[in-house]
Amino acid sequence: MKKLIAQIAKFGVVGVIAFIIDIGILNLLVRYLHMGNVPAGTISFLVSLAVNYLLSMSMVFKHRDDMARWMEIVIFVISAAIGLLINDVILWMGTASLPADAIDTMHGKYVLYTNIAKLVATVIVAVWNFIIRKWLLDAPSPDKTVNTRSFAHRLGQWSIHHNPFPAKTAGK
């Protein structure tokens, strides 16, 4: 249990760093460049996602030896795409009740509603990300045996034996 709490704390620190990047870029684009919140939120999410991936996979989650790196990246990208969809829907819903020209006529209110929606989206997407990454990407503790019947292990084994990027052999 202590390991899980420590892992959640590390995930939180990484999340805060990614959130600061995300909300900073979002506000720069919405407040100063008058970009719509959904396109701005998509851009800020993708930038913070790159930072989140690098920090999460080096500080929070341990690579599974029974999974190929390419599968790890595929799982991360698919879960991130779902997270981005959740993020964008919540951002859209956060300002959907405002008039169509709100970005220009009600700019302060638009920015405020965007930031409130972003906070809600961040919490929901963080929970989504932790659950998926813990389930599929995190290696079991060294003191525990690998559950060979688990979906993550079977997917990992499949990925090792079905490499879409086979190494080239000499002479071919």
LINSUL-V768206 format. One line per field, one symbol per residue. phi: phi as a letter, one per 40 degrees, with the letter a starting at -180 (. if undefined). burial: 1 if it has 24 or more other C-alpha atoms within 12 Angstrom, else 0. A space follows every 50 residues. Layout:
BEGIN
phi=???
burial=???
END
This chain:
BEGIN
phi=.ccccccccccccccccccccccccdcdcccbbfcccccccccccccccc cccccccbbbbcccccbcdccdcccccccccccccddcccccccbcccdd cccccbdccccccccccccccccccccdcccccccbbcccddcbcccccc cccccccccccbccbcccccgb
burial=00000011001101111111111111101110011111111111111111 11100110011111011101110011001100111111111101100000 01100010011111101111110011011101111111110000000000 0110111010000000000000
END
